[in-house]
Amino acid sequence: MSEPHKMYDVIVVGGGISGAMAAIGAARAGAKTLVVEQYGFLGGMLTAAGVGPMMTFHAGDEQVIQGTTGELIDRLEKKGRSPGHIYDTTGFTYTVTPFDVEGMKMELELMLTEAGGELLYHAMLASVQTDGNKISAITICTKAGLSQLRAKVFIDATGDADLAMHAGVKCTKGRESDGACQPMTMKMRMMNVDIQEVRDYIKNNPDEFPRLEGDVNKIDKASRISIGGFVKSLAKGREAGDFTFPREDILFFEANTRGEVIVNTTRILGYDANDPWSLSLAEMEGRKQALEVDRFLKKYIPGFGNSVLVYTGPQIGVRSSRQIKGRYTLTGQDVVERKSFPDTIAHTGYPIDIHSPDGEGTDHVKPEWGTFCNIPYRCLVNDQISNMITVGRCISVDFEAQAGIRTTPTMGAVGQAGGIAAAIAVQDGAAVGDVDVGKLQEILLKQGGFLCLKNFQPLE
């Protein structure tokens, strides 16, 4: 095992949207920062698994996700790599944000390297070494074999709380009653779709699209279409044996490139994203379902007759798995009540959106229009390890709350805050749980973040 060649202030394990924003936030705050990423690019599920569009940066008319995550979209838009934030024509949430995958990969790298951050690609976490209540080093696996890396503060941006789990942090998994997680989805990227034919069909068949609540003119409010429906076509395909897995409708989103759509329709139930054997089976089931969806779309859905399935990605999309047990656990009730906290570091206007672990169906809870949920810093830190911050979908929230805060814009905002907090901990020589939250919020605002600090509940 080779020895570490340098010491970092902050090491971020995982380069998804939350990890990338954490690294940019830390580096811009003055910390010597390294991202350890298993793939050869940043962006995680957005750039590897076909997840898209991003939703939602808004709560009503207010953009509540700003900072480095908002900056990313602004930079892409200026380069023609995103149409920006557009109306959600499914009627589910406020806005969606399509983007060009290759453009995002490049822009994230630019943002990080411009800030002085470093990258180590094709590296996976193998083990964690602790000394008392601190992580002293991590062991990673690369093409060169096993090696150790050291830092003053570590950030877990693995999505599955892998770093936290290996360090001995208490974790939960999935639904509290039985540990079941939301189903995984193998996203599909389809090219050569006749979007005008799709639009015409929607206009002429409103009963196929109950999500639109009778107002098919909603699809004219955005430059890119997002649609969930085709319920009668799905029933016809199911009756003929051409669609065999549980799913209530067909859902897809037009991407940045005309004629390209991202299909979010497969539903992989009963597999465990934390078990490599189960995850391998889920990948195979995902591709099997993707081929079935491809055939179904070509046969039953107008506009897809000449479409081409071009991508399913190197990894299946995972909605939920482990969560750390942090100093505070955000609950579904907190999300519904729009509870505020003095240590708020991020917000989301997204509703609670639970894809049933039991089969067909998706449960939604939509709070009052234009309101947003607050996420406290205490959800990012734990009582076992004093030099580790967790960001991304595995922060300390319960099953229902996780379904409301897990989306990529919000996770980008959480990541930026976590990165800034890590830099402060290094500079002040403090445990991450003792970081001056006022200072964190001040730097977050200086980095362009959005914070609404009012009507909060006292610290518990």
VOLUM-242780 format. One record per residue (C-alpha): chain; x, y, z; residue in one letter; residue number from 1. Coordinates in nm, 2 decimals, padded with zeros to 4 digits. Last residue first. Example, Ala and Ser with C-alpha at 12.3 -4.5 7.8 and 13.67 -1.06 7.14 Angstrom:
# VOLUM-242780
(rec A; (01.37; -00.11; 00.71); s; 2)
(rec A; (01.23; -00.45; 00.78); a; 1)
END
This chain:
# VOLUM-242780
(rec A; (-03.33; 02.17; 02.05); e; 460)
(rec A; (-03.24; 02.50; 01.87); l; 459)
(rec A; (-03.52; 02.74; 01.88); p; 458)
(rec A; (-03.79; 02.73; 01.60); q; 457)
(rec A; (-03.75; 02.97; 01.32); f; 456)
(rec A; (-03.99; 03.24; 01.21); n; 455)
(rec A; (-03.72; 03.39; 00.99); k; 454)
(rec A; (-03.39; 03.30; 00.82); l; 453)
(rec A; (-03.45; 03.28; 00.45); c; 452)
(rec A; (-03.12; 03.19; 00.28); l; 451)
(rec A; (-03.01; 03.19; -00.08); f; 450)
(rec A; (-02.65; 03.13; -00.17); g; 449)
(rec A; (-02.44; 03.38; -00.37); g; 448)
(rec A; (-02.10; 03.29; -00.23); q; 447)
(rec A; (-02.12; 03.59; 00.01); k; 446)
(rec A; (-02.45; 03.44; 00.13); l; 445)
(rec A; (-02.28; 03.11; 00.21); l; 444)
(rec A; (-02.00; 03.30; 00.38); i; 443)
(rec A; (-02.25; 03.47; 00.61); e; 442)
(rec A; (-02.44; 03.15; 00.67); q; 441)
(rec A; (-02.12; 02.97; 00.78); l; 440)
(rec A; (-02.01; 03.25; 01.00); k; 439)
(rec A; (-02.35; 03.25; 01.17); g; 438)
(rec A; (-02.32; 02.87; 01.20); v; 437)
(rec A; (-01.99; 02.89; 01.39); d; 436)
(rec A; (-01.87; 02.54; 01.35); v; 435)
(rec A; (-01.90; 02.33; 01.67); d; 434)
(rec A; (-02.03; 02.01; 01.50); g; 433)
(rec A; (-01.75; 02.02; 01.25); v; 432)
(rec A; (-01.50; 02.01; 01.53); a; 431)
(rec A; (-01.29; 02.33; 01.54); a; 430)
(rec A; (-00.94; 02.43; 01.43); g; 429)
(rec A; (-01.08; 02.76; 01.31); d; 428)
(rec A; (-00.94; 02.74; 00.95); q; 427)
(rec A; (-01.02; 02.36; 00.92); v; 426)
(rec A; (-01.37; 02.39; 01.07); a; 425)
(rec A; (-01.44; 02.69; 00.85); i; 424)
(rec A; (-01.33; 02.50; 00.54); a; 423)
(rec A; (-01.56; 02.21; 00.63); a; 422)
(rec A; (-01.85; 02.44; 00.69); a; 421)
(rec A; (-01.80; 02.59; 00.34); i; 420)
(rec A; (-01.81; 02.25; 00.19); g; 419)
(rec A; (-02.12; 02.15; 00.38); g; 418)
(rec A; (-02.30; 02.47; 00.27); a; 417)
(rec A; (-02.21; 02.40; -00.10); q; 416)
(rec A; (-02.33; 02.04; -00.07); g; 415)
(rec A; (-02.67; 02.13; 00.08); v; 414)
(rec A; (-02.72; 02.37; -00.21); a; 413)
(rec A; (-02.63; 02.10; -00.46); g; 412)
(rec A; (-02.85; 01.86; -00.28); m; 411)
(rec A; (-03.14; 02.10; -00.32); t; 410)
(rec A; (-03.08; 02.13; -00.70); p; 409)
(rec A; (-03.05; 01.75; -00.73); t; 408)
(rec A; (-03.36; 01.62; -00.56); t; 407)
(rec A; (-03.35; 01.44; -00.23); r; 406)
(rec A; (-03.53; 01.70; -00.02); i; 405)
(rec A; (-03.89; 01.58; -00.03); g; 404)
(rec A; (-03.85; 01.20; -00.05); a; 403)
(rec A; (-03.59; 01.23; 00.23); q; 402)
(rec A; (-03.85; 01.40; 00.45); a; 401)
(rec A; (-04.08; 01.09; 00.42); e; 400)
(rec A; (-03.81; 00.84; 00.49); f; 399)
(rec A; (-03.66; 01.03; 00.79); d; 398)
(rec A; (-03.37; 01.29; 00.75); v; 397)
(rec A; (-03.01; 01.29; 00.86); s; 396)
(rec A; (-02.81; 01.34; 00.54); i; 395)
(rec A; (-02.80; 01.05; 00.28); c; 394)
(rec A; (-02.94; 01.25; -00.02); r; 393)
(rec A; (-02.63; 01.47; -00.05); g; 392)
(rec A; (-02.40; 01.60; 00.22); v; 391)
(rec A; (-02.23; 01.45; 00.53); t; 390)
(rec A; (-01.97; 01.63; 00.73); i; 389)
(rec A; (-01.68; 01.45; 00.90); m; 388)
(rec A; (-01.42; 01.57; 01.15); n; 387)
(rec A; (-01.60; 01.51; 01.48); s; 386)
(rec A; (-01.71; 01.15; 01.41); i; 385)
(rec A; (-01.96; 00.99; 01.65); q; 384)
(rec A; (-02.21; 01.27; 01.73); d; 383)
(rec A; (-02.32; 01.35; 01.38); n; 382)
(rec A; (-02.31; 01.64; 01.13); v; 381)
(rec A; (-02.51; 01.72; 00.82); l; 380)
(rec A; (-02.86; 01.72; 00.97); c; 379)
(rec A; (-02.74; 01.98; 01.23); r; 378)
(rec A; (-02.69; 02.23; 00.94); y; 377)
(rec A; (-03.07; 02.27; 00.92); p; 376)
(rec A; (-03.28; 02.22; 00.61); i; 375)
(rec A; (-03.57; 02.45; 00.54); n; 374)
(rec A; (-03.88; 02.37; 00.34); c; 373)
(rec A; (-04.04; 02.60; 00.10); f; 372)
(rec A; (-04.37; 02.78; 00.03); t; 371)
(rec A; (-04.49; 02.90; -00.31); g; 370)
(rec A; (-04.80; 02.69; -00.32); w; 369)
(rec A; (-04.90; 02.54; 00.01); e; 368)
(rec A; (-04.76; 02.19; 00.08); p; 367)
(rec A; (-04.78; 01.92; -00.19); k; 366)
(rec A; (-04.77; 01.56; -00.05); v; 365)
(rec A; (-04.73; 01.30; -00.32); h; 364)
(rec A; (-04.75; 00.92; -00.31); d; 363)
(rec A; (-04.64; 00.74; -00.62); t; 362)
(rec A; (-04.81; 00.41; -00.73); g; 361)
(rec A; (-04.73; 00.06; -00.85); e; 360)
(rec A; (-04.53; -00.17; -00.63); g; 359)
(rec A; (-04.45; -00.19; -00.26); d; 358)
(rec A; (-04.15; 00.05; -00.24); p; 357)
(rec A; (-04.39; 00.32; -00.35); s; 356)
(rec A; (-04.23; 00.61; -00.53); h; 355)
(rec A; (-04.25; 00.88; -00.26); i; 354)
(rec A; (-04.26; 01.25; -00.36); d; 353)
(rec A; (-04.28; 01.50; -00.08); i; 352)
(rec A; (-04.31; 01.83; -00.26); p; 351)
(rec A; (-04.01; 02.03; -00.40); y; 350)
(rec A; (-03.97; 02.39; -00.28); g; 349)
(rec A; (-03.64; 02.32; -00.12); t; 348)
(rec A; (-03.41; 02.52; 00.12); h; 347)
(rec A; (-03.05; 02.52; 00.23); a; 346)
(rec A; (-02.83; 02.62; 00.53); i; 345)
(rec A; (-03.08; 02.67; 00.82); t; 344)
(rec A; (-02.91; 02.69; 01.15); d; 343)
(rec A; (-03.18; 02.91; 01.31); p; 342)
(rec A; (-03.44; 02.66; 01.19); f; 341)
(rec A; (-03.77; 02.68; 01.00); s; 340)
(rec A; (-04.05; 02.44; 00.98); k; 339)
(rec A; (-04.23; 02.42; 00.65); r; 338)
(rec A; (-04.52; 02.23; 00.82); e; 337)
(rec A; (-04.51; 01.96; 00.55); v; 336)
(rec A; (-04.13; 01.94; 00.56); v; 335)
(rec A; (-04.11; 01.93; 00.94); d; 334)
(rec A; (-04.38; 01.66; 00.93); q; 333)
(rec A; (-04.18; 01.46; 00.69); g; 332)
(rec A; (-03.90; 01.47; 00.95); t; 331)
(rec A; (-03.56; 01.63; 00.96); l; 330)
(rec A; (-03.33; 01.43; 01.20); t; 329)
(rec A; (-03.11; 01.65; 01.41); y; 328)
(rec A; (-02.77; 01.57; 01.55); r; 327)
(rec A; (-02.73; 01.32; 01.28); g; 326)
(rec A; (-02.83; 00.96; 01.23); k; 325)
(rec A; (-02.70; 00.90; 00.88); i; 324)
(rec A; (-02.93; 00.80; 00.60); q; 323)
(rec A; (-02.89; 00.48; 00.40); r; 322)
(rec A; (-03.07; 00.39; 00.07); s; 321)
(rec A; (-03.29; 00.63; -00.13); s; 320)
(rec A; (-03.35; 00.74; -00.49); r; 319)
(rec A; (-03.10; 00.52; -00.67); v; 318)
(rec A; (-03.06; 00.56; -01.05); g; 317)
(rec A; (-02.89; 00.27; -01.22); i; 316)
(rec A; (-02.52; 00.31; -01.31); q; 315)
(rec A; (-02.31; 00.31; -01.63); p; 314)
(rec A; (-02.57; 00.49; -01.84); g; 313)
(rec A; (-02.89; 00.38; -02.02); t; 312)
(rec A; (-02.80; 00.55; -02.35); y; 311)
(rec A; (-02.89; 00.57; -02.72); v; 310)
(rec A; (-03.25; 00.43; -02.75); l; 309)
(rec A; (-03.35; 00.55; -03.10); v; 308)
(rec A; (-03.68; 00.70; -03.20); s; 307)
(rec A; (-03.84; 00.65; -03.54); n; 306)
(rec A; (-04.19; 00.56; -03.42); g; 305)
(rec A; (-04.15; 00.76; -03.09); f; 304)
(rec A; (-04.37; 01.06; -03.19); g; 303)
(rec A; (-04.69; 00.89; -03.11); p; 302)
(rec A; (-04.67; 00.63; -02.83); i; 301)
(rec A; (-04.78; 00.27; -02.88); y; 300)
(rec A; (-04.54; 00.06; -03.08); k; 299)
(rec A; (-04.22; 00.27; -03.06); k; 298)
(rec A; (-04.28; 00.35; -02.69); l; 297)
(rec A; (-04.35; -00.01; -02.61); f; 296)
(rec A; (-04.04; -00.15; -02.77); r; 295)
(rec A; (-03.82; 00.10; -02.58); d; 294)
(rec A; (-04.01; 00.04; -02.26); v; 293)
(rec A; (-03.93; -00.34; -02.29); e; 292)
(rec A; (-03.57; -00.27; -02.36); l; 291)
(rec A; (-03.55; -00.04; -02.06); a; 290)
(rec A; (-03.72; -00.31; -01.84); q; 289)
(rec A; (-03.44; -00.56; -01.93); k; 288)
(rec A; (-03.18; -00.29; -01.87); r; 287)
(rec A; (-03.32; -00.22; -01.53); g; 286)
(rec A; (-03.34; -00.59; -01.44); e; 285)
(rec A; (-02.97; -00.62; -01.52); m; 284)
(rec A; (-02.88; -00.32; -01.31); e; 283)
(rec A; (-03.10; -00.44; -01.02); a; 282)
(rec A; (-02.92; -00.78; -01.03); l; 281)
(rec A; (-02.58; -00.60; -00.98); s; 280)
(rec A; (-02.73; -00.39; -00.70); l; 279)
(rec A; (-02.84; -00.71; -00.52); s; 278)
(rec A; (-02.48; -00.85; -00.54); w; 277)
(rec A; (-02.33; -00.51; -00.44); p; 276)
(rec A; (-02.56; -00.47; -00.14); d; 275)
(rec A; (-02.61; -00.11; -00.05); n; 274)
(rec A; (-02.85; -00.04; -00.34); a; 273)
(rec A; (-03.08; -00.31; -00.21); d; 272)
(rec A; (-03.34; -00.45; -00.46); y; 271)
(rec A; (-03.71; -00.50; -00.41); g; 270)
(rec A; (-03.85; -00.30; -00.70); l; 269)
(rec A; (-03.69; -00.17; -01.02); i; 268)
(rec A; (-03.93; 00.07; -01.18); r; 267)
(rec A; (-03.87; 00.18; -01.54); t; 266)
(rec A; (-04.05; 00.49; -01.65); t; 265)
(rec A; (-03.82; 00.80; -01.64); n; 264)
(rec A; (-03.76; 00.86; -02.01); v; 263)
(rec A; (-03.51; 01.13; -02.09); i; 262)
(rec A; (-03.59; 01.29; -02.42); v; 261)
(rec A; (-03.39; 01.41; -02.72); e; 260)
(rec A; (-03.56; 01.56; -03.03); g; 259)
(rec A; (-03.42; 01.90; -02.97); r; 258)
(rec A; (-03.11; 01.90; -02.75); t; 257)
(rec A; (-03.15; 02.04; -02.40); n; 256)
(rec A; (-03.37; 01.75; -02.29); a; 255)
(rec A; (-03.74; 01.68; -02.33); e; 254)
(rec A; (-03.87; 01.50; -02.02); f; 253)
(rec A; (-04.05; 01.16; -02.00); f; 252)
(rec A; (-04.31; 00.98; -01.78); l; 251)
(rec A; (-04.53; 00.70; -01.89); i; 250)
(rec A; (-04.80; 00.61; -01.64); d; 249)
(rec A; (-04.90; 00.40; -01.34); e; 248)
(rec A; (-04.61; 00.16; -01.34); r; 247)
(rec A; (-04.58; -00.20; -01.21); p; 246)
(rec A; (-04.40; -00.42; -01.46); f; 245)
(rec A; (-04.53; -00.61; -01.77); t; 244)
(rec A; (-04.58; -00.38; -02.06); f; 243)
(rec A; (-04.63; -00.55; -02.40); d; 242)
(rec A; (-04.86; -00.82; -02.27); g; 241)
(rec A; (-05.15; -00.71; -02.48); a; 240)
(rec A; (-05.34; -00.60; -02.17); e; 239)
(rec A; (-05.04; -00.40; -02.05); r; 238)
(rec A; (-05.00; -00.23; -02.39); g; 237)
(rec A; (-05.37; -00.12; -02.38); k; 236)
(rec A; (-05.34; 00.00; -02.02); a; 235)
(rec A; (-05.03; 00.20; -02.11); l; 234)
(rec A; (-05.20; 00.35; -02.41); s; 233)
(rec A; (-05.49; 00.45; -02.18); k; 232)
(rec A; (-05.26; 00.60; -01.93); v; 231)
(rec A; (-05.05; 00.80; -02.18); f; 230)
(rec A; (-04.95; 01.02; -01.89); g; 229)
(rec A; (-04.66; 01.21; -01.75); g; 228)
(rec A; (-04.51; 01.50; -01.96); i; 227)
(rec A; (-04.22; 01.74; -01.96); s; 226)
(rec A; (-04.19; 01.95; -02.28); i; 225)
(rec A; (-03.92; 02.19; -02.36); r; 224)
(rec A; (-03.97; 02.56; -02.45); s; 223)
(rec A; (-04.23; 02.59; -02.18); a; 222)
(rec A; (-04.58; 02.72; -02.14); k; 221)
(rec A; (-04.74; 02.55; -02.43); d; 220)
(rec A; (-04.76; 02.21; -02.25); i; 219)
(rec A; (-05.00; 02.38; -02.00); k; 218)
(rec A; (-05.25; 02.41; -02.29); n; 217)
(rec A; (-05.36; 02.05; -02.21); v; 216)
(rec A; (-05.57; 02.18; -01.92); d; 215)
(rec A; (-05.79; 01.89; -01.82); g; 214)
(rec A; (-05.62; 01.82; -01.49); e; 213)
(rec A; (-05.28; 01.80; -01.66); l; 212)
(rec A; (-05.18; 01.50; -01.44); r; 211)
(rec A; (-05.48; 01.32; -01.59); p; 210)
(rec A; (-05.31; 01.29; -01.92); f; 209)
(rec A; (-05.47; 01.03; -02.16); e; 208)
(rec A; (-05.81; 01.21; -02.12); d; 207)
(rec A; (-05.66; 01.51; -02.29); p; 206)
(rec A; (-05.63; 01.33; -02.62); n; 205)
(rec A; (-05.61; 01.59; -02.91); n; 204)
(rec A; (-05.37; 01.83; -02.74); k; 203)
(rec A; (-05.15; 01.55; -02.61); i; 202)
(rec A; (-05.13; 01.40; -02.95); y; 201)
(rec A; (-05.03; 01.73; -03.11); d; 200)
(rec A; (-04.75; 01.77; -02.85); r; 199)
(rec A; (-04.61; 01.43; -02.91); v; 198)
(rec A; (-04.62; 01.48; -03.29); e; 197)
(rec A; (-04.44; 01.81; -03.24); q; 196)
(rec A; (-04.18; 01.63; -03.03); i; 195)
(rec A; (-04.09; 01.39; -03.30); d; 194)
(rec A; (-03.83; 01.18; -03.11); v; 193)
(rec A; (-03.50; 01.13; -03.28); n; 192)
(rec A; (-03.31; 01.05; -02.96); m; 191)
(rec A; (-03.40; 00.86; -02.65); m; 190)
(rec A; (-03.21; 00.87; -02.32); r; 189)
(rec A; (-03.32; 00.60; -02.07); m; 188)
(rec A; (-03.31; 00.61; -01.69); k; 187)
(rec A; (-03.29; 00.28; -01.51); m; 186)
(rec A; (-03.49; 00.35; -01.20); t; 185)
(rec A; (-03.46; 00.23; -00.84); m; 184)
(rec A; (-03.76; 00.17; -00.62); p; 183)
(rec A; (-03.80; 00.36; -00.29); q; 182)
(rec A; (-03.64; 00.18; 00.00); c; 181)
(rec A; (-03.78; -00.09; 00.23); a; 180)
(rec A; (-03.63; -00.08; 00.58); g; 179)
(rec A; (-03.94; -00.23; 00.74); d; 178)
(rec A; (-04.12; 00.02; 00.95); s; 177)
(rec A; (-03.87; 00.31; 00.93); e; 176)
(rec A; (-03.87; 00.31; 00.55); r; 175)
(rec A; (-03.53; 00.32; 00.40); g; 174)
(rec A; (-03.20; 00.26; 00.58); k; 173)
(rec A; (-03.08; 00.40; 00.91); t; 172)
(rec A; (-02.72; 00.50; 01.00); c; 171)
(rec A; (-02.51; 00.53; 01.31); k; 170)
(rec A; (-02.16; 00.65; 01.23); v; 169)
(rec A; (-01.89; 00.38; 01.25); g; 168)
(rec A; (-01.64; 00.53; 01.00); a; 167)
(rec A; (-01.73; 00.27; 00.74); h; 166)
(rec A; (-02.09; 00.38; 00.77); m; 165)
(rec A; (-02.01; 00.74; 00.74); a; 164)
(rec A; (-01.79; 00.69; 00.43); l; 163)
(rec A; (-02.05; 00.48; 00.26); d; 162)
(rec A; (-02.34; 00.72; 00.34); a; 161)
(rec A; (-02.52; 00.60; 00.03); d; 160)
(rec A; (-02.51; 00.92; -00.17); g; 159)
(rec A; (-02.13; 00.91; -00.16); t; 158)
(rec A; (-02.09; 01.28; -00.06); a; 157)
(rec A; (-01.92; 01.21; 00.27); d; 156)
(rec A; (-01.70; 01.51; 00.35); i; 155)
(rec A; (-01.37; 01.47; 00.53); f; 154)
(rec A; (-01.19; 01.72; 00.74); v; 153)
(rec A; (-00.83; 01.75; 00.84); k; 152)
(rec A; (-00.72; 01.53; 00.55); a; 151)
(rec A; (-00.53; 01.21; 00.47); r; 150)
(rec A; (-00.53; 00.98; 00.18); l; 149)
(rec A; (-00.42; 00.62; 00.18); q; 148)
(rec A; (-00.34; 00.39; -00.11); s; 147)
(rec A; (-00.46; 00.06; -00.26); l; 146)
(rec A; (-00.38; -00.05; -00.61); g; 145)
(rec A; (-00.24; 00.17; -00.89); a; 144)
(rec A; (-00.56; 00.14; -01.10); k; 143)
(rec A; (-00.73; 00.29; -00.79); t; 142)
(rec A; (-00.87; 00.17; -00.46); c; 141)
(rec A; (-00.89; 00.41; -00.17); i; 140)
(rec A; (-00.80; 00.39; 00.19); t; 139)
(rec A; (-00.91; 00.68; 00.41); i; 138)
(rec A; (-00.72; 00.85; 00.68); a; 137)
(rec A; (-00.73; 00.98; 01.04); s; 136)
(rec A; (-01.11; 00.99; 01.07); i; 135)
(rec A; (-01.18; 01.13; 01.41); k; 134)
(rec A; (-01.37; 01.03; 01.73); n; 133)
(rec A; (-01.08; 00.81; 01.86); g; 132)
(rec A; (-00.84; 00.75; 01.57); d; 131)
(rec A; (-01.03; 00.63; 01.27); t; 130)
(rec A; (-00.92; 00.45; 00.95); q; 129)
(rec A; (-01.17; 00.42; 00.67); v; 128)
(rec A; (-01.19; 00.15; 00.40); s; 127)
(rec A; (-01.22; 00.09; 00.03); a; 126)
(rec A; (-01.34; 00.42; -00.11); l; 125)
(rec A; (-01.33; 00.42; -00.48); m; 124)
(rec A; (-01.09; 00.60; -00.73); a; 123)
(rec A; (-01.14; 00.63; -01.10); h; 122)
(rec A; (-01.09; 01.01; -01.08); y; 121)
(rec A; (-00.87; 01.21; -00.84); l; 120)
(rec A; (-00.96; 01.58; -00.87); l; 119)
(rec A; (-00.81; 01.89; -00.72); e; 118)
(rec A; (-00.97; 02.22; -00.62); g; 117)
(rec A; (-00.81; 02.56; -00.69); g; 116)
(rec A; (-01.14; 02.75; -00.74); a; 115)
(rec A; (-01.09; 02.76; -01.12); e; 114)
(rec A; (-01.03; 02.38; -01.09); t; 113)
(rec A; (-01.37; 02.33; -00.93); l; 112)
(rec A; (-01.57; 02.56; -01.16); m; 111)
(rec A; (-01.40; 02.42; -01.47); l; 110)
(rec A; (-01.46; 02.06; -01.37); e; 109)
(rec A; (-01.83; 02.14; -01.31); l; 108)
(rec A; (-01.85; 02.31; -01.65); e; 107)
(rec A; (-01.70; 02.02; -01.84); m; 106)
(rec A; (-01.93; 01.75; -01.70); k; 105)
(rec A; (-02.23; 01.99; -01.73); m; 104)
(rec A; (-02.16; 02.05; -02.10); g; 103)
(rec A; (-02.13; 01.68; -02.17); e; 102)
(rec A; (-02.47; 01.62; -02.01); v; 101)
(rec A; (-02.65; 01.91; -02.18); d; 100)
(rec A; (-02.91; 02.05; -01.94); f; 99)
(rec A; (-03.28; 02.06; -01.87); p; 98)
(rec A; (-03.40; 02.26; -01.57); t; 97)
(rec A; (-03.75; 02.20; -01.44); v; 96)
(rec A; (-03.98; 02.45; -01.28); t; 95)
(rec A; (-04.27; 02.48; -01.03); y; 94)
(rec A; (-04.37; 02.12; -00.94); t; 93)
(rec A; (-04.61; 01.85; -01.06); f; 92)
(rec A; (-04.79; 02.03; -01.34); g; 91)
(rec A; (-04.63; 01.80; -01.60); t; 90)
(rec A; (-04.55; 02.12; -01.80); t; 89)
(rec A; (-04.29; 02.22; -01.54); d; 88)
(rec A; (-04.22; 02.58; -01.65); y; 87)
(rec A; (-03.86; 02.65; -01.75); i; 86)
(rec A; (-03.53; 02.71; -01.56); h; 85)
(rec A; (-03.24; 02.75; -01.80); g; 84)
(rec A; (-03.25; 02.65; -02.17); p; 83)
(rec A; (-02.92; 02.46; -02.10); s; 82)
(rec A; (-02.59; 02.40; -02.29); r; 81)
(rec A; (-02.62; 02.72; -02.50); g; 80)
(rec A; (-02.30; 02.85; -02.35); k; 79)
(rec A; (-02.47; 03.13; -02.16); k; 78)
(rec A; (-02.72; 02.87; -02.03); e; 77)
(rec A; (-02.45; 02.64; -01.90); l; 76)
(rec A; (-02.29; 02.93; -01.70); r; 75)
(rec A; (-02.63; 03.03; -01.55); d; 74)
(rec A; (-02.70; 02.66; -01.47); i; 73)
(rec A; (-02.37; 02.62; -01.28); l; 72)
(rec A; (-02.43; 02.96; -01.11); e; 71)
(rec A; (-02.75; 02.83; -00.97); g; 70)
(rec A; (-02.57; 02.53; -00.81); t; 69)
(rec A; (-02.29; 02.77; -00.69); t; 68)
(rec A; (-02.53; 02.99; -00.50); g; 67)
(rec A; (-02.90; 02.98; -00.59); q; 66)
(rec A; (-03.17; 02.74; -00.50); i; 65)
(rec A; (-03.46; 02.93; -00.36); v; 64)
(rec A; (-03.56; 03.09; -00.68); q; 63)
(rec A; (-03.89; 03.26; -00.60); e; 62)
(rec A; (-04.19; 03.25; -00.84); d; 61)
(rec A; (-04.35; 02.96; -00.66); g; 60)
(rec A; (-04.07; 02.78; -00.48); a; 59)
(rec A; (-03.80; 02.74; -00.73); h; 58)
(rec A; (-03.48; 02.55; -00.82); f; 57)
(rec A; (-03.68; 02.23; -00.88); t; 56)
(rec A; (-03.61; 02.00; -01.04); m; 55)
(rec A; (-03.30; 01.91; -01.25); m; 54)
(rec A; (-03.40; 01.75; -01.58); p; 53)
(rec A; (-03.27; 01.49; -01.56); g; 52)
(rec A; (-03.11; 01.17; -01.43); v; 51)
(rec A; (-02.92; 01.00; -01.71); g; 50)
(rec A; (-02.72; 00.78; -01.48); a; 49)
(rec A; (-02.37; 00.92; -01.53); a; 48)
(rec A; (-02.41; 01.29; -01.58); t; 47)
(rec A; (-02.70; 01.38; -01.35); l; 46)
(rec A; (-02.64; 01.07; -01.13); m; 45)
(rec A; (-02.29; 01.18; -01.04); g; 44)
(rec A; (-02.20; 01.52; -01.18); g; 43)
(rec A; (-01.82; 01.50; -01.20); l; 42)
(rec A; (-01.61; 01.29; -01.45); f; 41)
(rec A; (-01.40; 00.98; -01.48); g; 40)
(rec A; (-01.60; 00.77; -01.24); y; 39)
(rec A; (-01.53; 00.66; -00.88); q; 38)
(rec A; (-01.46; 01.01; -00.76); e; 37)
(rec A; (-01.23; 01.14; -00.49); v; 36)
(rec A; (-01.25; 01.52; -00.47); v; 35)
(rec A; (-00.96; 01.71; -00.32); l; 34)
(rec A; (-00.96; 02.05; -00.14); t; 33)
(rec A; (-00.70; 02.28; 00.00); k; 32)
(rec A; (-00.94; 02.51; 00.18); a; 31)
(rec A; (-00.98; 02.88; 00.11); g; 30)
(rec A; (-01.36; 02.94; 00.11); a; 29)
(rec A; (-01.36; 02.90; -00.27); r; 28)
(rec A; (-01.21; 02.56; -00.22); a; 27)
(rec A; (-01.47; 02.45; 00.03); a; 26)
(rec A; (-01.77; 02.58; -00.18); g; 25)
(rec A; (-01.63; 02.42; -00.49); i; 24)
(rec A; (-01.57; 02.09; -00.31); a; 23)
(rec A; (-01.91; 02.09; -00.16); a; 22)
(rec A; (-02.07; 02.18; -00.49); m; 21)
(rec A; (-01.90; 01.88; -00.65); a; 20)
(rec A; (-02.00; 01.65; -00.37); g; 19)
(rec A; (-02.36; 01.76; -00.39); s; 18)
(rec A; (-02.38; 01.73; -00.77); i; 17)
(rec A; (-02.19; 01.40; -00.77); g; 16)
(rec A; (-01.82; 01.39; -00.71); g; 15)
(rec A; (-01.80; 01.14; -00.42); g; 14)
(rec A; (-01.56; 01.14; -00.12); v; 13)
(rec A; (-01.47; 01.50; -00.06); v; 12)
(rec A; (-01.13; 01.55; 00.11); i; 11)
(rec A; (-01.08; 01.88; 00.29); v; 10)
(rec A; (-00.76; 02.04; 00.43); d; 9)
(rec A; (-00.54; 01.81; 00.23); y; 8)
(rec A; (-00.21; 01.64; 00.32); m; 7)
(rec A; (00.02; 01.52; 00.05); k; 6)
(rec A; (00.20; 01.21; -00.09); h; 5)
(rec A; (00.00; 00.95; 00.10); p; 4)
(rec A; (00.18; 00.62; 00.14); e; 3)
(rec A; (00.15; 00.33; -00.11); s; 2)
(rec A; (00.00; 00.00; 00.00); m; 1)
END
